[in-house]
């Protein structure tokens, strides 16, 4: 059964109808959905899943209790071993979802380093993402480091600088490209 990791930026509170349409297709296809427990896009995704009657979702969280579990789906607690509330504490659940998923649907505000990191984690595992760029109301498919380069062009210089500070963006992109090159050596 196909498992899809659906996530997005905390700043996004309302899902665009195009995203809701994609989620509906996933629910109708009875795909397994993995989603986080954060406010913003995660809770909006959960609300959409509930309204669509999704019974095949799992909510991942880093705390013993999820911050949000609107549909009362099964939960997976991911013990990160990191300090409560830290970036690494919350990132551990995202990495676990990327490991378990076959692909991802990300709803991105072109600023969120967490959402961008999810795309990178999926790509690192040779898994594709469909990224909805919220401000442009368009989908971008990310299947390679070159596609990731294209995705990054939607970011402002300030957002790129923040991504460098928070997730070492250029280093991670460099690692992905080197890994890709080594496959052909």
C-alpha positions in Angstrom: 0.0 0.0 0.0 1.3 3.5 -0.9 2.1 5.7 2.0 2.1 9.5 1.5 3.8 12.0 3.9 1.7 15.2 3.8 3.0 18.2 5.6 3.4 22.0 5.2 4.4 25.3 6.7 3.1 26.3 10.1 2.2 29.7 8.7 -0.3 28.1 6.3 -3.7 27.9 8.1 -6.0 27.3 5.1 -5.4 24.8 2.4 -6.0 25.9 -1.2 -8.7 24.0 -3.1 -6.1 22.4 -5.4 -4.4 20.9 -2.3 -7.7 19.7 -1.0 -8.5 18.1 -4.3 -5.1 16.2 -4.2 -5.8 15.0 -0.6 -9.3 13.9 -1.6 -7.8 11.7 -4.4 -5.4 10.2 -1.9 -8.2 9.4 0.6 -10.4 8.0 -2.2 -7.5 5.8 -3.3 -7.2 4.6 0.3 -3.6 5.5 0.5 -2.0 5.4 3.9 -1.4 9.0 5.1 1.3 10.0 7.6 1.0 13.5 9.0 2.5 15.6 11.8 0.9 17.1 14.9 1.8 20.8 14.5 -0.5 23.7 14.2 -0.8 25.4 10.8 -0.7 23.1 7.7 -0.5 19.9 9.8 -3.7 20.7 11.7 -5.4 21.9 8.5 -4.4 18.7 6.7 -5.8 16.7 9.6 -9.1 18.7 9.4 -9.3 18.0 5.7 -8.6 14.2 6.3 -11.4 14.1 8.9 -13.9 15.9 6.6 -13.0 13.5 3.8 -13.6 10.5 6.1 -10.0 9.3 6.1 -9.6 6.2 8.2 -6.1 5.4 7.1 -4.0 8.1 8.7 -1.3 8.1 11.4 -0.3 11.2 13.4 3.4 11.4 14.2 4.5 13.3 17.2 7.7 13.9 19.3 5.9 14.4 22.6 4.1 11.7 24.5 0.8 13.2 23.4 0.2 14.9 20.0 -0.4 18.6 19.9 -3.2 17.9 17.4 -5.0 14.7 16.5 -8.3 16.0 15.1 -9.5 12.7 13.8 -8.3 10.6 16.8 -6.2 8.5 14.4 -3.5 6.1 15.7 -0.3 8.0 16.8 3.3 7.2 16.5 5.6 8.8 19.2 9.1 9.3 17.9 11.6 9.6 20.7 14.3 11.9 19.4 16.5 11.9 22.4 16.8 15.7 21.9 15.8 18.5 24.2 12.0 19.1 24.4 10.9 21.8 22.0 14.2 22.0 20.1 14.4 21.9 16.3 16.0 18.4 16.5 13.3 17.3 18.8 10.5 18.0 16.3 12.6 17.1 13.2 13.0 13.5 14.4 9.3 12.7 13.6 9.6 14.3 10.2 12.6 12.1 9.4 10.7 9.0 10.5 7.7 10.0 8.3 10.1 10.5 5.3 11.5 7.0 6.0 8.1 5.4 6.1 6.5 7.2 3.2 6.7 6.3 -0.5 6.4 10.0 -1.5 5.3 13.3 -0.2 2.9 16.2 -0.7 4.2 19.4 0.8 2.3 22.7 1.2 5.0 25.4 1.2 5.1 29.1 1.9 8.6 29.4 0.3 10.0 30.3 3.8 9.5 27.2 6.0 12.8 25.4 6.5 10.9 22.5 8.1 8.9 21.9 5.0 12.0 22.3 2.7 13.9 19.9 4.9 11.1 17.3 4.5 11.5 17.6 0.7 15.2 17.1 1.1 14.7 14.1 3.5 12.4 12.4 0.9 14.8 13.2 -1.9 17.7 11.8 0.1 15.8 8.5 0.2 15.1 8.6 -3.5 11.5 9.5 -3.0 9.5 12.1 -4.9 7.6 15.1 -3.6 4.9 17.2 -5.0 5.3 20.7 -3.5 2.4 23.2 -3.6 3.8 26.7 -3.6 1.1 28.5 -1.8 1.8 32.0 -2.9 1.9 31.0 -6.6 -0.9 28.4 -6.4 1.2 25.9 -8.3 2.6 22.4 -7.9 6.3 21.7 -8.4 7.5 18.1 -8.7 10.8 17.3 -7.0 12.5 14.1 -8.2 16.1 15.2 -8.3 18.6 17.7 -6.9 18.0 19.8 -10.0 14.3 20.0 -9.3 15.2 21.1 -5.8 17.4 23.8 -7.3 14.3 25.0 -9.2 12.2 24.9 -6.1 14.7 27.1 -4.2 14.4 29.8 -6.9 11.0 30.6 -5.4 12.7 31.7 -2.1 13.7 35.2 -1.3 17.4 35.9 -0.5 16.4 36.4 3.1 14.7 33.0 3.2 17.6 31.3 1.6 19.9 32.9 4.2 17.6 31.5 7.0 17.7 28.1 5.4 21.5 28.2 5.3 21.5 29.0 9.0 18.9 26.6 10.1 19.3 23.5 7.9 22.7 24.1 6.0 20.8 24.2 2.7 23.7 24.5 0.3 25.6 21.7 2.1 22.6 19.4 1.9 22.1 20.1 -1.7 25.8 19.5 -2.4 25.5 16.1 -0.7 22.5 15.2 -2.8 24.2 16.1 -6.0 27.4 14.2 -5.0 25.4 11.1 -4.2 23.7 11.4 -7.5 27.0 11.6 -9.3 28.5 8.7 -7.5 25.7 6.5 -8.9 27.2 7.0 -12.3 30.8 6.6 -11.4 
